[in-house]
């Protein structure tokens, strides 16, 4: 029973990691078209490579049950998708950016924290909402990674 719960936790963490990638890929590709900034689309390729690495580590772990494969998967998924996308991109690049902008902060002060051309004025609902959505999804993904670690830590002793 504990082993099956651990496998379910691992599958759930990979599913959330994949969902976060799909959202982020859509967000960046859409932003590259909406703002005429093709360099934003690089996240689709880089994130796809990172997701492929996560998938390989995930599948190899299921086959070999080597704890270092599991730890490599958890660390890669956490750093790339939880930390860089969920917390940095979703929280700072969109949630904080939008909160400060719509709270009435002077644009000149706001631009110090969010300089052009990397940051756009929040004038596109689809771009901003998919950007903000990365934050709560990233938190959930981090939780599922931690839950996977916690469950396997007890099974693999």
BELUR-V291893 format. One record per helix or strand. SS is the DSSP state (@ for helix, = for strand). FROM is the first residue (numbers start at 1). LEN is the number of residues. Records with the same first field share a line. If there is no record, write none. Layout:
# BELUR-V291893
SS=FROM-LEN ; FROM-LEN
This chain:
# BELUR-V291893
@=2-33 ; 38-27 ; 67-36 ; 107-7 ; 125-31
